[in-house]
Amino acid sequence: MNSVDRVKVVSELYELLNEYACKRDLPVDESTANFFEKVKRCCDLLDLDYDECKKEFGLKESHEFLGK
């Protein structure tokens, strides 16, 4: 992936993180239904560790809130 494409993916990941911060306490809607899949895709494209990224940014899926 060239540097321009990487910047686009970083921008997408940044937007997703902002969206999470704004909507994390709201019910899941159409725009947030695939949030974690999109984050994983960005991490894969940028060669980032998905679990470490979730940990670093405090991203928790619903089952993690419920303690399952």
Predicted model as a PDB file, atoms N, CA, C, CB and O in Angstrom, pLDDT in the B-factor column:
MODEL        1                                                                  
ATOM      1  N   MET A   1       0.856  -1.171   0.000  1.00 86.00           N  
ATOM      2  CA  MET A   1       0.000   0.000   0.000  1.00 86.00           C  
ATOM      3  C   MET A   1       0.905   1.238   0.000  1.00 86.00           C  
ATOM      4  CB  MET A   1      -0.975  -0.004   1.235  1.00 86.00           C  
ATOM      5  O   MET A   1       1.863   1.320   0.768  1.00 86.00           O  
ATOM      6  N   ASN A   2       0.585   2.190  -0.868  1.00 93.00           N  
ATOM      7  CA  ASN A   2       1.421   3.392  -0.926  1.00 93.00           C  
ATOM      8  C   ASN A   2       1.051   4.359   0.200  1.00 93.00           C  
ATOM      9  CB  ASN A   2       1.274   4.088  -2.299  1.00 93.00           C  
ATOM     10  O   ASN A   2       0.053   4.168   0.895  1.00 93.00           O  
ATOM     11  N   SER A   3       1.856   5.378   0.365  1.00 93.00           N  
ATOM     12  CA  SER A   3       1.679   6.295   1.491  1.00 93.00           C  
ATOM     13  C   SER A   3       0.373   7.078   1.426  1.00 93.00           C  
ATOM     14  CB  SER A   3       2.834   7.257   1.550  1.00 93.00           C  
ATOM     15  O   SER A   3      -0.201   7.397   2.467  1.00 93.00           O  
ATOM     16  N   VAL A   4      -0.103   7.389   0.240  1.00 95.00           N  
ATOM     17  CA  VAL A   4      -1.374   8.103   0.100  1.00 95.00           C  
ATOM     18  C   VAL A   4      -2.528   7.223   0.581  1.00 95.00           C  
ATOM     19  CB  VAL A   4      -1.601   8.534  -1.371  1.00 95.00           C  
ATOM     20  O   VAL A   4      -3.420   7.688   1.291  1.00 95.00           O  
ATOM     21  N   ASP A   5      -2.503   5.957   0.191  1.00 95.00           N  
ATOM     22  CA  ASP A   5      -3.542   5.024   0.632  1.00 95.00           C  
ATOM     23  C   ASP A   5      -3.494   4.830   2.145  1.00 95.00           C  
ATOM     24  CB  ASP A   5      -3.385   3.672  -0.079  1.00 95.00           C  
ATOM     25  O   ASP A   5      -4.535   4.734   2.794  1.00 95.00           O  
ATOM     26  N   ARG A   6      -2.292   4.771   2.702  1.00 96.00           N  
ATOM     27  CA  ARG A   6      -2.152   4.619   4.158  1.00 96.00           C  
ATOM     28  C   ARG A   6      -2.749   5.817   4.885  1.00 96.00           C  
ATOM     29  CB  ARG A   6      -0.669   4.451   4.546  1.00 96.00           C  
ATOM     30  O   ARG A   6      -3.400   5.650   5.916  1.00 96.00           O  
ATOM     31  N   VAL A   7      -2.538   7.009   4.369  1.00 97.00           N  
ATOM     32  CA  VAL A   7      -3.106   8.211   4.983  1.00 97.00           C  
ATOM     33  C   VAL A   7      -4.632   8.137   4.964  1.00 97.00           C  
ATOM     34  CB  VAL A   7      -2.617   9.486   4.249  1.00 97.00           C  
ATOM     35  O   VAL A   7      -5.287   8.524   5.932  1.00 97.00           O  
ATOM     36  N   LYS A   8      -5.189   7.646   3.875  1.00 97.00           N  
ATOM     37  CA  LYS A   8      -6.645   7.508   3.778  1.00 97.00           C  
ATOM     38  C   LYS A   8      -7.178   6.526   4.819  1.00 97.00           C  
ATOM     39  CB  LYS A   8      -7.045   7.046   2.369  1.00 97.00           C  
ATOM     40  O   LYS A   8      -8.228   6.763   5.417  1.00 97.00           O  
ATOM     41  N   VAL A   9      -6.463   5.436   5.036  1.00 97.00           N  
ATOM     42  CA  VAL A   9      -6.893   4.454   6.026  1.00 97.00           C  
ATOM     43  C   VAL A   9      -6.738   5.017   7.441  1.00 97.00           C  
ATOM     44  CB  VAL A   9      -6.086   3.148   5.876  1.00 97.00           C  
ATOM     45  O   VAL A   9      -7.598   4.789   8.292  1.00 97.00           O  
ATOM     46  N   VAL A  10      -5.661   5.743   7.696  1.00 97.00           N  
ATOM     47  CA  VAL A  10      -5.484   6.394   8.999  1.00 97.00           C  
ATOM     48  C   VAL A  10      -6.623   7.383   9.241  1.00 97.00           C  
ATOM     49  CB  VAL A  10      -4.108   7.118   9.074  1.00 97.00           C  
ATOM     50  O   VAL A  10      -7.151   7.466  10.349  1.00 97.00           O  
ATOM     51  N   SER A  11      -6.994   8.121   8.216  1.00 97.00           N  
ATOM     52  CA  SER A  11      -8.100   9.065   8.327  1.00 97.00           C  
ATOM     53  C   SER A  11      -9.408   8.340   8.643  1.00 97.00           C  
ATOM     54  CB  SER A  11      -8.242   9.874   7.034  1.00 97.00           C  
ATOM     55  O   SER A  11     -10.195   8.803   9.468  1.00 97.00           O  
ATOM     56  N   GLU A  12      -9.635   7.205   7.986  1.00 97.00           N  
ATOM     57  CA  GLU A  12     -10.846   6.414   8.254  1.00 97.00           C  
ATOM     58  C   GLU A  12     -10.843   5.918   9.700  1.00 97.00           C  
ATOM     59  CB  GLU A  12     -10.945   5.213   7.273  1.00 97.00           C  
ATOM     60  O   GLU A  12     -11.869   5.979  10.378  1.00 97.00           O  
ATOM     61  N   LEU A  13      -9.702   5.432  10.170  1.00 97.00           N  
ATOM     62  CA  LEU A  13      -9.598   4.955  11.544  1.00 97.00           C  
ATOM     63  C   LEU A  13      -9.836   6.097  12.526  1.00 97.00           C  
ATOM     64  CB  LEU A  13      -8.224   4.317  11.791  1.00 97.00           C  
ATOM     65  O   LEU A  13     -10.517   5.916  13.535  1.00 97.00           O  
ATOM     66  N   TYR A  14      -9.290   7.247  12.241  1.00 96.00           N  
ATOM     67  CA  TYR A  14      -9.491   8.439  13.081  1.00 96.00           C  
ATOM     68  C   TYR A  14     -10.984   8.788  13.168  1.00 96.00           C  
ATOM     69  CB  TYR A  14      -8.689   9.648  12.514  1.00 96.00           C  
ATOM     70  O   TYR A  14     -11.499   9.061  14.253  1.00 96.00           O  
ATOM     71  N   GLU A  15     -11.661   8.777  12.043  1.00 95.00           N  
ATOM     72  CA  GLU A  15     -13.101   9.069  12.025  1.00 95.00           C  
ATOM     73  C   GLU A  15     -13.882   8.030  12.831  1.00 95.00           C  
ATOM     74  CB  GLU A  15     -13.622   9.113  10.573  1.00 95.00           C  
ATOM     75  O   GLU A  15     -14.817   8.376  13.552  1.00 95.00           O  
ATOM     76  N   LEU A  16     -13.504   6.778  12.711  1.00 94.00           N  
ATOM     77  CA  LEU A  16     -14.167   5.730  13.483  1.00 94.00           C  
ATOM     78  C   LEU A  16     -13.976   5.941  14.983  1.00 94.00           C  
ATOM     79  CB  LEU A  16     -13.635   4.355  13.075  1.00 94.00           C  
ATOM     80  O   LEU A  16     -14.917   5.775  15.760  1.00 94.00           O  
ATOM     81  N   LEU A  17     -12.765   6.307  15.390  1.00 94.00           N  
ATOM     82  CA  LEU A  17     -12.501   6.555  16.808  1.00 94.00           C  
ATOM     83  C   LEU A  17     -13.305   7.746  17.317  1.00 94.00           C  
ATOM     84  CB  LEU A  17     -11.006   6.795  17.039  1.00 94.00           C  
ATOM     85  O   LEU A  17     -13.809   7.720  18.440  1.00 94.00           O  
ATOM     86  N   ASN A  18     -13.426   8.779  16.505  1.00 93.00           N  
ATOM     87  CA  ASN A  18     -14.255   9.930  16.891  1.00 93.00           C  
ATOM     88  C   ASN A  18     -15.720   9.530  17.013  1.00 93.00           C  
ATOM     89  CB  ASN A  18     -14.105  11.070  15.869  1.00 93.00           C  
ATOM     90  O   ASN A  18     -16.412   9.942  17.943  1.00 93.00           O  
ATOM     91  N   GLU A  19     -16.178   8.733  16.074  1.00 88.00           N  
ATOM     92  CA  GLU A  19     -17.568   8.265  16.094  1.00 88.00           C  
ATOM     93  C   GLU A  19     -17.831   7.451  17.363  1.00 88.00           C  
ATOM     94  CB  GLU A  19     -17.878   7.414  14.831  1.00 88.00           C  
ATOM     95  O   GLU A  19     -18.876   7.604  17.996  1.00 88.00           O  
ATOM     96  N   TYR A  20     -16.889   6.592  17.728  1.00 87.00           N  
ATOM     97  CA  TYR A  20     -17.025   5.785  18.933  1.00 87.00           C  
ATOM     98  C   TYR A  20     -17.135   6.689  20.157  1.00 87.00           C  
ATOM     99  CB  TYR A  20     -15.832   4.818  19.080  1.00 87.00           C  
ATOM    100  O   TYR A  20     -17.979   6.466  21.025  1.00 87.00           O  
ATOM    101  N   ALA A  21     -16.291   7.700  20.224  1.00 87.00           N  
ATOM    102  CA  ALA A  21     -16.308   8.606  21.370  1.00 87.00           C  
ATOM    103  C   ALA A  21     -17.645   9.337  21.489  1.00 87.00           C  
ATOM    104  CB  ALA A  21     -15.169   9.618  21.258  1.00 87.00           C  
ATOM    105  O   ALA A  21     -18.122   9.583  22.596  1.00 87.00           O  
ATOM    106  N   CYS A  22     -18.240   9.679  20.367  1.00 82.00           N  
ATOM    107  CA  CYS A  22     -19.505  10.416  20.378  1.00 82.00           C  
ATOM    108  C   CYS A  22     -20.720   9.526  20.602  1.00 82.00           C  
ATOM    109  CB  CYS A  22     -19.669  11.157  19.085  1.00 82.00           C  
ATOM    110  O   CYS A  22     -21.706   9.956  21.200  1.00 82.00           O  
ATOM    111  N   LYS A  23     -20.652   8.284  20.122  1.00 76.00           N  
ATOM    112  CA  LYS A  23     -21.848   7.433  20.120  1.00 76.00           C  
ATOM    113  C   LYS A  23     -21.763   6.201  21.011  1.00 76.00           C  
ATOM    114  CB  LYS A  23     -22.131   6.995  18.735  1.00 76.00           C  
ATOM    115  O   LYS A  23     -22.655   5.354  20.966  1.00 76.00           O  
ATOM    116  N   ARG A  24     -20.717   6.080  21.816  1.00 73.00           N  
ATOM    117  CA  ARG A  24     -20.524   4.820  22.543  1.00 73.00           C  
ATOM    118  C   ARG A  24     -21.624   4.491  23.532  1.00 73.00           C  
ATOM    119  CB  ARG A  24     -19.231   4.860  23.266  1.00 73.00           C  
ATOM    120  O   ARG A  24     -21.839   3.319  23.840  1.00 73.00           O  
ATOM    121  N   ASP A  25     -22.326   5.494  24.037  1.00 73.00           N  
ATOM    122  CA  ASP A  25     -23.398   5.247  25.002  1.00 73.00           C  
ATOM    123  C   ASP A  25     -24.776   5.210  24.358  1.00 73.00           C  
ATOM    124  CB  ASP A  25     -23.375   6.304  26.074  1.00 73.00           C  
ATOM    125  O   ASP A  25     -25.786   5.094  25.052  1.00 73.00           O  
ATOM    126  N   LEU A  26     -24.819   5.307  23.051  1.00 74.00           N  
ATOM    127  CA  LEU A  26     -26.085   5.297  22.329  1.00 74.00           C  
ATOM    128  C   LEU A  26     -26.352   3.908  21.757  1.00 74.00           C  
ATOM    129  CB  LEU A  26     -26.078   6.351  21.206  1.00 74.00           C  
ATOM    130  O   LEU A  26     -25.430   3.111  21.581  1.00 74.00           O  
ATOM    131  N   PRO A  27     -27.621   3.626  21.470  1.00 75.00           N  
ATOM    132  CA  PRO A  27     -27.929   2.332  20.838  1.00 75.00           C  
ATOM    133  C   PRO A  27     -27.239   2.218  19.474  1.00 75.00           C  
ATOM    134  CB  PRO A  27     -29.463   2.156  20.676  1.00 75.00           C  
ATOM    135  O   PRO A  27     -26.979   3.217  18.804  1.00 75.00           O  
ATOM    136  N   VAL A  28     -26.957   0.995  19.092  1.00 73.00           N  
ATOM    137  CA  VAL A  28     -26.343   0.734  17.793  1.00 73.00           C  
ATOM    138  C   VAL A  28     -27.337   1.100  16.699  1.00 73.00           C  
ATOM    139  CB  VAL A  28     -25.900  -0.756  17.667  1.00 73.00           C  
ATOM    140  O   VAL A  28     -28.510   0.730  16.752  1.00 73.00           O  
ATOM    141  N   ASP A  29     -26.846   1.829  15.715  1.00 74.00           N  
ATOM    142  CA  ASP A  29     -27.684   2.169  14.565  1.00 74.00           C  
ATOM    143  C   ASP A  29     -26.991   1.675  13.300  1.00 74.00           C  
ATOM    144  CB  ASP A  29     -27.953   3.712  14.492  1.00 74.00           C  
ATOM    145  O   ASP A  29     -25.960   1.006  13.369  1.00 74.00           O  
ATOM    146  N   GLU A  30     -27.550   2.000  12.174  1.00 75.00           N  
ATOM    147  CA  GLU A  30     -27.011   1.516  10.903  1.00 75.00           C  
ATOM    148  C   GLU A  30     -25.560   1.946  10.688  1.00 75.00           C  
ATOM    149  CB  GLU A  30     -27.869   2.016   9.752  1.00 75.00           C  
ATOM    150  O   GLU A  30     -24.758   1.181  10.152  1.00 75.00           O  
ATOM    151  N   SER A  31     -25.220   3.166  11.104  1.00 69.00           N  
ATOM    152  CA  SER A  31     -23.866   3.669  10.865  1.00 69.00           C  
ATOM    153  C   SER A  31     -22.828   3.048  11.804  1.00 69.00           C  
ATOM    154  CB  SER A  31     -23.847   5.176  11.016  1.00 69.00           C  
ATOM    155  O   SER A  31     -21.635   3.066  11.500  1.00 69.00           O  
ATOM    156  N   THR A  32     -23.265   2.503  12.931  1.00 71.00           N  
ATOM    157  CA  THR A  32     -22.316   1.933  13.888  1.00 71.00           C  
ATOM    158  C   THR A  32     -22.388   0.412  13.974  1.00 71.00           C  
ATOM    159  CB  THR A  32     -22.558   2.520  15.251  1.00 71.00           C  
ATOM    160  O   THR A  32     -21.645  -0.195  14.746  1.00 71.00           O  
ATOM    161  N   ALA A  33     -23.257  -0.205  13.205  1.00 76.00           N  
ATOM    162  CA  ALA A  33     -23.459  -1.654  13.293  1.00 76.00           C  
ATOM    163  C   ALA A  33     -22.183  -2.443  13.002  1.00 76.00           C  
ATOM    164  CB  ALA A  33     -24.550  -2.081  12.332  1.00 76.00           C  
ATOM    165  O   ALA A  33     -21.949  -3.469  13.641  1.00 76.00           O  
ATOM    166  N   ASN A  34     -21.375  -2.010  12.084  1.00 89.00           N  
ATOM    167  CA  ASN A  34     -20.159  -2.735  11.691  1.00 89.00           C  
ATOM    168  C   ASN A  34     -18.893  -2.049  12.180  1.00 89.00           C  
ATOM    169  CB  ASN A  34     -20.104  -2.881  10.182  1.00 89.00           C  
ATOM    170  O   ASN A  34     -17.827  -2.216  11.586  1.00 89.00           O  
ATOM    171  N   PHE A  35     -18.999  -1.285  13.248  1.00 91.00           N  
ATOM    172  CA  PHE A  35     -17.888  -0.482  13.741  1.00 91.00           C  
ATOM    173  C   PHE A  35     -16.618  -1.309  13.953  1.00 91.00           C  
ATOM    174  CB  PHE A  35     -18.280   0.193  15.035  1.00 91.00           C  
ATOM    175  O   PHE A  35     -15.559  -0.965  13.429  1.00 91.00           O  
ATOM    176  N   PHE A  36     -16.722  -2.394  14.719  1.00 93.00           N  
ATOM    177  CA  PHE A  36     -15.519  -3.162  15.046  1.00 93.00           C  
ATOM    178  C   PHE A  36     -14.946  -3.885  13.828  1.00 93.00           C  
ATOM    179  CB  PHE A  36     -15.830  -4.171  16.141  1.00 93.00           C  
ATOM    180  O   PHE A  36     -13.735  -4.095  13.748  1.00 93.00           O  
ATOM    181  N   GLU A  37     -15.786  -4.260  12.898  1.00 94.00           N  
ATOM    182  CA  GLU A  37     -15.290  -4.847  11.652  1.00 94.00           C  
ATOM    183  C   GLU A  37     -14.495  -3.813  10.859  1.00 94.00           C  
ATOM    184  CB  GLU A  37     -16.462  -5.391  10.803  1.00 94.00           C  
ATOM    185  O   GLU A  37     -13.462  -4.134  10.271  1.00 94.00           O  
ATOM    186  N   LYS A  38     -14.976  -2.584  10.846  1.00 95.00           N  
ATOM    187  CA  LYS A  38     -14.272  -1.514  10.132  1.00 95.00           C  
ATOM    188  C   LYS A  38     -12.939  -1.200  10.802  1.00 95.00           C  
ATOM    189  CB  LYS A  38     -15.141  -0.248  10.067  1.00 95.00           C  
ATOM    190  O   LYS A  38     -11.937  -0.991  10.118  1.00 95.00           O  
ATOM    191  N   VAL A  39     -12.918  -1.164  12.127  1.00 96.00           N  
ATOM    192  CA  VAL A  39     -11.671  -0.910  12.850  1.00 96.00           C  
ATOM    193  C   VAL A  39     -10.677  -2.040  12.563  1.00 96.00           C  
ATOM    194  CB  VAL A  39     -11.933  -0.783  14.383  1.00 96.00           C  
ATOM    195  O   VAL A  39      -9.499  -1.780  12.319  1.00 96.00           O  
ATOM    196  N   LYS A  40     -11.143  -3.280  12.590  1.00 97.00           N  
ATOM    197  CA  LYS A  40     -10.265  -4.419  12.314  1.00 97.00           C  
ATOM    198  C   LYS A  40      -9.691  -4.327  10.900  1.00 97.00           C  
ATOM    199  CB  LYS A  40     -11.031  -5.747  12.494  1.00 97.00           C  
ATOM    200  O   LYS A  40      -8.508  -4.594  10.687  1.00 97.00           O  
ATOM    201  N   ARG A  41     -10.517  -3.955   9.951  1.00 97.00           N  
ATOM    202  CA  ARG A  41     -10.063  -3.799   8.567  1.00 97.00           C  
ATOM    203  C   ARG A  41      -8.957  -2.747   8.482  1.00 97.00           C  
ATOM    204  CB  ARG A  41     -11.244  -3.411   7.647  1.00 97.00           C  
ATOM    205  O   ARG A  41      -7.932  -2.967   7.838  1.00 97.00           O  
ATOM    206  N   CYS A  42      -9.171  -1.608   9.135  1.00 97.00           N  
ATOM    207  CA  CYS A  42      -8.151  -0.546   9.139  1.00 97.00           C  
ATOM    208  C   CYS A  42      -6.860  -1.049   9.784  1.00 97.00           C  
ATOM    209  CB  CYS A  42      -8.670   0.710   9.890  1.00 97.00           C  
ATOM    210  O   CYS A  42      -5.770  -0.807   9.265  1.00 97.00           O  
ATOM    211  N   CYS A  43      -6.982  -1.743  10.907  1.00 97.00           N  
ATOM    212  CA  CYS A  43      -5.799  -2.272  11.579  1.00 97.00           C  
ATOM    213  C   CYS A  43      -5.051  -3.250  10.687  1.00 97.00           C  
ATOM    214  CB  CYS A  43      -6.190  -2.952  12.887  1.00 97.00           C  
ATOM    215  O   CYS A  43      -3.823  -3.221  10.609  1.00 97.00           O  
ATOM    216  N   ASP A  44      -5.794  -4.111  10.019  1.00 97.00           N  
ATOM    217  CA  ASP A  44      -5.159  -5.071   9.117  1.00 97.00           C  
ATOM    218  C   ASP A  44      -4.412  -4.355   7.987  1.00 97.00           C  
ATOM    219  CB  ASP A  44      -6.211  -6.028   8.533  1.00 97.00           C  
ATOM    220  O   ASP A  44      -3.279  -4.708   7.659  1.00 97.00           O  
ATOM    221  N   LEU A  45      -5.053  -3.361   7.407  1.00 97.00           N  
ATOM    222  CA  LEU A  45      -4.426  -2.634   6.299  1.00 97.00           C  
ATOM    223  C   LEU A  45      -3.191  -1.857   6.742  1.00 97.00           C  
ATOM    224  CB  LEU A  45      -5.427  -1.682   5.670  1.00 97.00           C  
ATOM    225  O   LEU A  45      -2.244  -1.694   5.971  1.00 97.00           O  
ATOM    226  N   LEU A  46      -3.203  -1.378   7.982  1.00 97.00           N  
ATOM    227  CA  LEU A  46      -2.078  -0.600   8.499  1.00 97.00           C  
ATOM    228  C   LEU A  46      -1.060  -1.463   9.246  1.00 97.00           C  
ATOM    229  CB  LEU A  46      -2.587   0.492   9.417  1.00 97.00           C  
ATOM    230  O   LEU A  46      -0.074  -0.958   9.783  1.00 97.00           O  
ATOM    231  N   ASP A  47      -1.317  -2.777   9.272  1.00 96.00           N  
ATOM    232  CA  ASP A  47      -0.456  -3.718   9.979  1.00 96.00           C  
ATOM    233  C   ASP A  47      -0.338  -3.357  11.459  1.00 96.00           C  
ATOM    234  CB  ASP A  47       0.930  -3.754   9.334  1.00 96.00           C  
ATOM    235  O   ASP A  47       0.757  -3.338  12.021  1.00 96.00           O  
ATOM    236  N   LEU A  48      -1.493  -3.068  12.085  1.00 97.00           N  
ATOM    237  CA  LEU A  48      -1.570  -2.767  13.510  1.00 97.00           C  
ATOM    238  C   LEU A  48      -2.209  -3.946  14.226  1.00 97.00           C  
ATOM    239  CB  LEU A  48      -2.373  -1.460  13.767  1.00 97.00           C  
ATOM    240  O   LEU A  48      -3.055  -4.636  13.657  1.00 97.00           O  
ATOM    241  N   ASP A  49      -1.813  -4.177  15.459  1.00 98.00           N  
ATOM    242  CA  ASP A  49      -2.421  -5.231  16.263  1.00 98.00           C  
ATOM    243  C   ASP A  49      -3.809  -4.760  16.706  1.00 98.00           C  
ATOM    244  CB  ASP A  49      -1.523  -5.591  17.501  1.00 98.00           C  
ATOM    245  O   ASP A  49      -3.936  -3.790  17.453  1.00 98.00           O  
ATOM    246  N   TYR A  50      -4.844  -5.458  16.236  1.00 97.00           N  
ATOM    247  CA  TYR A  50      -6.229  -5.079  16.493  1.00 97.00           C  
ATOM    248  C   TYR A  50      -6.543  -5.053  17.991  1.00 97.00           C  
ATOM    249  CB  TYR A  50      -7.173  -6.040  15.782  1.00 97.00           C  
ATOM    250  O   TYR A  50      -7.129  -4.087  18.480  1.00 97.00           O  
ATOM    251  N   ASP A  51      -6.160  -6.100  18.720  1.00 96.00           N  
ATOM    252  CA  ASP A  51      -6.458  -6.151  20.153  1.00 96.00           C  
ATOM    253  C   ASP A  51      -5.723  -5.056  20.915  1.00 96.00           C  
ATOM    254  CB  ASP A  51      -6.087  -7.518  20.723  1.00 96.00           C  
ATOM    255  O   ASP A  51      -6.279  -4.464  21.840  1.00 96.00           O  
ATOM    256  N   GLU A  52      -4.499  -4.789  20.539  1.00 97.00           N  
ATOM    257  CA  GLU A  52      -3.741  -3.720  21.187  1.00 97.00           C  
ATOM    258  C   GLU A  52      -4.347  -2.355  20.878  1.00 97.00           C  
ATOM    259  CB  GLU A  52      -2.275  -3.758  20.742  1.00 97.00           C  
ATOM    260  O   GLU A  52      -4.376  -1.475  21.737  1.00 97.00           O  
ATOM    261  N   CYS A  53      -4.827  -2.183  19.659  1.00 96.00           N  
ATOM    262  CA  CYS A  53      -5.492  -0.937  19.269  1.00 96.00           C  
ATOM    263  C   CYS A  53      -6.761  -0.729  20.107  1.00 96.00           C  
ATOM    264  CB  CYS A  53      -5.839  -0.954  17.753  1.00 96.00           C  
ATOM    265  O   CYS A  53      -7.008   0.368  20.609  1.00 96.00           O  
ATOM    266  N   LYS A  54      -7.558  -1.790  20.251  1.00 94.00           N  
ATOM    267  CA  LYS A  54      -8.760  -1.696  21.079  1.00 94.00           C  
ATOM    268  C   LYS A  54      -8.400  -1.324  22.511  1.00 94.00           C  
ATOM    269  CB  LYS A  54      -9.538  -3.020  21.056  1.00 94.00           C  
ATOM    270  O   LYS A  54      -9.056  -0.482  23.124  1.00 94.00           O  
ATOM    271  N   LYS A  55      -7.363  -1.950  23.037  1.00 94.00           N  
ATOM    272  CA  LYS A  55      -6.921  -1.681  24.408  1.00 94.00           C  
ATOM    273  C   LYS A  55      -6.426  -0.240  24.549  1.00 94.00           C  
ATOM    274  CB  LYS A  55      -5.808  -2.666  24.818  1.00 94.00           C  
ATOM    275  O   LYS A  55      -6.800   0.459  25.491  1.00 94.00           O  
ATOM    276  N   GLU A  56      -5.599   0.195  23.626  1.00 95.00           N  
ATOM    277  CA  GLU A  56      -5.003   1.537  23.685  1.00 95.00           C  
ATOM    278  C   GLU A  56      -6.059   2.643  23.643  1.00 95.00           C  
ATOM    279  CB  GLU A  56      -4.021   1.723  22.532  1.00 95.00           C  
ATOM    280  O   GLU A  56      -5.934   3.660  24.325  1.00 95.00           O  
ATOM    281  N   PHE A  57      -7.108   2.430  22.827  1.00 93.00           N  
ATOM    282  CA  PHE A  57      -8.134   3.459  22.666  1.00 93.00           C  
ATOM    283  C   PHE A  57      -9.375   3.197  23.508  1.00 93.00           C  
ATOM    284  CB  PHE A  57      -8.527   3.566  21.219  1.00 93.00           C  
ATOM    285  O   PHE A  57     -10.355   3.934  23.401  1.00 93.00           O  
ATOM    286  N   GLY A  58      -9.353   2.165  24.341  1.00 91.00           N  
ATOM    287  CA  GLY A  58     -10.467   1.877  25.234  1.00 91.00           C  
ATOM    288  C   GLY A  58     -11.739   1.471  24.501  1.00 91.00           C  
ATOM    289  O   GLY A  58     -12.840   1.822  24.924  1.00 91.00           O  
ATOM    290  N   LEU A  59     -11.593   0.740  23.412  1.00 90.00           N  
ATOM    291  CA  LEU A  59     -12.751   0.308  22.630  1.00 90.00           C  
ATOM    292  C   LEU A  59     -13.283  -0.996  23.205  1.00 90.00           C  
ATOM    293  CB  LEU A  59     -12.383   0.138  21.128  1.00 90.00           C  
ATOM    294  O   LEU A  59     -12.566  -1.995  23.273  1.00 90.00           O  
ATOM    295  N   LYS A  60     -14.532  -0.977  23.613  1.00 86.00           N  
ATOM    296  CA  LYS A  60     -15.131  -2.168  24.203  1.00 86.00           C  
ATOM    297  C   LYS A  60     -16.401  -2.535  23.462  1.00 86.00           C  
ATOM    298  CB  LYS A  60     -15.424  -1.950  25.691  1.00 86.00           C  
ATOM    299  O   LYS A  60     -17.269  -1.698  23.214  1.00 86.00           O  
ATOM    300  N   GLU A  61     -16.485  -3.812  23.117  1.00 81.00           N  
ATOM    301  CA  GLU A  61     -17.690  -4.335  22.484  1.00 81.00           C  
ATOM    302  C   GLU A  61     -18.720  -4.606  23.573  1.00 81.00           C  
ATOM    303  CB  GLU A  61     -17.386  -5.630  21.659  1.00 81.00           C  
ATOM    304  O   GLU A  61     -18.374  -4.697  24.751  1.00 81.00           O  
ATOM    305  N   SER A  62     -19.980  -4.733  23.182  1.00 71.00           N  
ATOM    306  CA  SER A  62     -21.064  -4.878  24.162  1.00 71.00           C  
ATOM    307  C   SER A  62     -20.828  -6.044  25.112  1.00 71.00           C  
ATOM    308  CB  SER A  62     -22.392  -5.065  23.447  1.00 71.00           C  
ATOM    309  O   SER A  62     -21.101  -5.914  26.306  1.00 71.00           O  
ATOM    310  N   HIS A  63     -20.332  -7.173  24.627  1.00 71.00           N  
ATOM    311  CA  HIS A  63     -20.107  -8.316  25.510  1.00 71.00           C  
ATOM    312  C   HIS A  63     -19.010  -8.038  26.526  1.00 71.00           C  
ATOM    313  CB  HIS A  63     -19.753  -9.548  24.695  1.00 71.00           C  
ATOM    314  O   HIS A  63     -18.978  -8.671  27.582  1.00 71.00           O  
ATOM    315  N   GLU A  64     -18.109  -7.102  26.231  1.00 70.00           N  
ATOM    316  CA  GLU A  64     -17.066  -6.748  27.187  1.00 70.00           C  
ATOM    317  C   GLU A  64     -17.617  -5.863  28.306  1.00 70.00           C  
ATOM    318  CB  GLU A  64     -15.913  -6.038  26.473  1.00 70.00           C  
ATOM    319  O   GLU A  64     -17.120  -5.907  29.431  1.00 70.00           O  
ATOM    320  N   PHE A  65     -18.628  -5.069  28.005  1.00 62.00           N  
ATOM    321  CA  PHE A  65     -19.279  -4.273  29.034  1.00 62.00           C  
ATOM    322  C   PHE A  65     -20.064  -5.162  29.998  1.00 62.00           C  
ATOM    323  CB  PHE A  65     -20.205  -3.234  28.396  1.00 62.00           C  
ATOM    324  O   PHE A  65     -20.163  -4.874  31.190  1.00 62.00           O  
ATOM    325  N   LEU A  66     -20.608  -6.228  29.468  1.00 61.00           N  
ATOM    326  CA  LEU A  66     -21.438  -7.128  30.261  1.00 61.00           C  
ATOM    327  C   LEU A  66     -20.618  -8.139  31.038  1.00 61.00           C  
ATOM    328  CB  LEU A  66     -22.413  -7.847  29.373  1.00 61.00           C  
ATOM    329  O   LEU A  66     -21.168  -8.940  31.794  1.00 61.00           O  
ATOM    330  N   GLY A  67     -19.312  -8.110  30.858  1.00 57.00           N  
ATOM    331  CA  GLY A  67     -18.437  -8.997  31.592  1.00 57.00           C  
ATOM    332  C   GLY A  67     -18.445 -10.434  31.126  1.00 57.00           C  
ATOM    333  O   GLY A  67     -18.109 -11.337  31.892  1.00 57.00           O  
ATOM    334  N   LYS A  68     -18.825 -10.663  29.878  1.00 50.00           N  
ATOM    335  CA  LYS A  68     -18.866 -12.035  29.353  1.00 50.00           C  
ATOM    336  C   LYS A  68     -17.571 -12.364  28.654  1.00 50.00           C  
ATOM    337  CB  LYS A  68     -20.047 -12.223  28.391  1.00 50.00           C  
ATOM    338  O   LYS A  68     -17.410 -13.473  28.144  1.00 50.00           O  
TER     339      LYS A  68                                                      
ENDMDL                                                                          
END                                                                             
